[in-house]
Amino acid sequence: MEKIKEFLRLESAGGILLIGAAFLAVVIANSPLGGLYDSFLELIIQIRVGEFGIEKPLLLWINDGLMAIFFLLIGLEVKREIVEGELSNISQASLPIFAAVGGMVVPAVIYVSINSGDTEALRGWAIPAATDIAFALGILSLLGRGIPDALKIFLSTLAIIDDLGAILIIALFYTSKLSLVSLLIGLGAIIILWIFNKRGVTHITPYLLVGIVFWVAVLKSGVHATLAGVILAFFIPLKKKDPEGVAPLTRLEHDLHSSVAFFILPLFAFANAGVNLSGITLSSFLHPVSLGIFLGLFAGKQLGVWGFSWLAVKVGWSELPARVDFKLLYGVAALAGIGFTMSLFIASLAFEQGAGSYLALDRLGILSGSLVSALVGYTVLKLVSRNTQPFNQNGGTNTGNGD
């Protein structure tokens, strides 16, 4: 439980930093420094070894490179949860699984129904299907002891399953033309990683060196490079211990948390949230793309997460966590509408080619939908928690009578 609490505290702090980075990006993009902001993101960076080279603008180095580290961390968290965490017990995992499925399906249906007549706009159907765990936990942390740990763990598990779904969506629907040679090199890297795992290699360095080669191969293959981070994570040993008695996965997860929470995600938010509002009008908010994303995040997440959870409990497929009722669950369902990081990431894939006119509209929908979801979720949970005894560190209530 202490490890979970440490994780939640770190994610919460990172979520608050995300808010600041996004706000700063919007301010700069709408100031006289807006041109410098765009030039900074378009700066070409090249890495070359002999005849082989990678040349990309800074924005793509952030989105394809640094975000691969973020996805590596997500993969480590998913593996840990599957092997020994909440997802290892189907009775505990069933409710967040139902909630996550509803939270992906309903927002996507809302977006598609609004944009059904526009082929290019339909590429963004998965944008409102994501939940930003850092941002959501950051808001939840502001409520203090009025929120039971079981609710925070439910939100974390839901968001991890949601991230896993987003990873599958990226792999299946946002993959470009494939390179057979690069795929074969990537397959070779996977085989080496598998051998490392089976032979009990517990030093992290060999995995990371092969992981870099794997990332380059995936980048050149046409499959989105960030998926390399997820696949690499599943080969990092969890049950085997290193000479110091620590599992390599646990050590790497701990080492990555700070850099991801306090550098990579804020930098990603700063690079992707800078919306120029000079041409924004009421019609911009009512455009099918921005409206579809807004309603998907705000209404779709609430309907999907809360509705599927309610149905699963009423039918008897799942049980509510300890000291959690449907009012608290509704507040969390609203917070799940904070798509932000993953929504911005999917939007960059959906509209990076052939749909440049939607680039500002998608971010408008993401930022407005996430903001309203955060405000509603916080308000609901604040009102509900006022009528609840504060929770102590062991998950009980402080009643003052020794119970």
Summary of the structure (lengths in Angstrom):
residues: 403
radius of gyration: 21.2
end to end distance: 21.1
largest distance: 74.5
contacts: 1438
relative contact order: 0.17
helix: 72%
strand: 3%
